[in-house]
Amino acid sequence: AAIARNMDKGGLLLFDVNSPFKHESILADNTFVYDLGDIFCVWENEFSKRENRVDISLNIFSEGKNGKYSRTEEFFSERAYPMEEIVEMLAESGFKLLEKREFLKKKAAAENNEKWFFAARKI
């Protein structure tokens, strides 16, 4: 809503979002581990279908100059919205939808895409 109030008419809004499909089928209640040499990351997810939300916990271990590792923790939540709800929110906020497609592809957006890209113009 704040974006819509502060944007000039004719302004473009370009954004990408993870889809409900990605939340439920890929992130879900899964754990991912990344070993990048001097950085090690454990990424844990907890999925709430009722809220279309994934709670994400990242534990990142990075090697310092002395050879010892330090640990950084990050916690955040991400909510996914159905495509039609995003389109409705854009219209209600004073935007005309210009395009919706699969993220980084020239294909039309589909429910089973992991991520979507939207382009809208402030009217």
N, C-alpha and C positions, 0 to 999 in steps of 0.2 A: 504494500500500500504506500509506503514512504517513497519508493522509487517512482510510482505513478504520479504522486503529488509534486515531486520535484523535477520531473523530466519535462523538457520542452516538447510541444506538439511536433510531431514528425521525427522525434528521436527514436533510435533503434535500441531494442533490448535483445541481446543475444545471450543465451545461457544453455547449459547442459545440466541434466539431472540423471541420477540412477533411477532405474525403473523398479516397480514392485516385483517384477520377474527376477531381477538381479538380487533384490533383498531376500526373496523367499527361496530361490533356487540355487544361488551361488554363494552369497554371503551367509545367509541363514545362521545356523549355530555352528559354523565352521571355524577352524583355527588354521592359520597360514603361518609358515615359518620361512624367513628369508635370511640366508647367510651370504653376506656381500663382502666377505673378507674382514675388513676392520669394523664392520657394522653387522649386528645380528638383531633381527626383529621377530618378535612373536606377536601376531595379530589375532585376537580372539573376538568373536562376534556372538551376540545373543539376540535372537530374532523374536519380535512380538508381532504375530499375524494380526491381532486385533487392532493394533495401532500402526501397522505397516512401518514399523520402526526397527532399526538395528542399533543396538548399543555396542560400541566398538571400544576395545581396550588394546592399546599398543604398548609393548614393553620393548624399548630400544636399548641395546647395549653397544656402546661405541668404545673402541680402543684408543686410549690416550697415548701420549708420547712416551710415557714410562712403562707401557705394556699392560697397564691395568685398565679394566673396563669400567665405565660409568654407566649407570642405568637411568633412563628417562622414561617416565610413564605419561601416556596421553589417554584420556577418556572422552568420548563424545558420542552423540546419538545422531542418527540420520533417518529422516522420515521420507518415505516414497509416496508419491501421489499418482493415481491413475491418470493416463494421458488426457482423458476427457475432462477431468477435474482441473488440470493445469490450463487447458484451453478455456474453460469457464472462468477461472480466476483471472486470466489475462483480459478477457472481455469485460469482466466486472471492474477491472482496474483501469479501463480506458485504453486498451491495446487492441490492435487488429493483428491477428495471427498472419504472418507472411509465409512461414514454413515450419514444418516439423519433420525431422528425419532421424534416421539412426545415426548416432554419434560417429563422426569421422567417416561417414559413408554417404554416397549419393543416392541412397535408397530411402523410400518413404518409411516413416516410423511405424513400427509394429509392436504389439503388446509383448512379444517375446524377445525384444531387444534388451541388452543389458543397460544401455544408456541412450538417452534421447537428446537431440539438439533442437532448440526452438529459436525462431527469429520472429520478433513482433515490432510493430511501429506504434508509437503513442499517437492517439487520434484526438 
